[in-house]
Amino acid sequence: MDSLGDKIVHKKIGRNTNLTVKEIMDMVDEVKKTYPDREVFFDGDEFAICSRKKK
């Protein structure tokens, strides 16, 4: 968890996925639309789409 303790994992992708980078970025965009007050990002360590509070 990040230093602020407010990271949310929205969707685990899995390392052996057949998804393209564009498909993953489209998922990130959907989460951004759903949570406009959060910073949305792909966490490479967790292989997941995550967000945290904007500073």
C-alpha positions, 0 to 999 in steps of 0.5 A, spaced: 500 500 500 502 506 498 504 511 503 498 515 504 494 508 505 488 510 500 490 506 494 484 502 491 485 496 486 480 496 481 482 491 477 487 485 477 489 484 470 494 478 471 501 477 468 499 472 463 493 476 459 491 476 452 489 484 453 493 489 449 496 495 451 490 499 448 485 495 452 488 496 458 489 503 457 481 503 455 480 500 462 484 505 465 480 511 462 473 507 464 476 508 471 478 515 471 471 517 468 468 513 474 472 516 479 474 523 477 477 525 484 482 520 484 489 519 480 488 512 476 494 508 474 497 501 472 501 498 478 506 494 474 508 490 481 501 488 482 499 488 475 492 492 476 489 498 475 489 502 481 487 509 484 489 514 490 486 520 492 489 526 488 493 531 492 
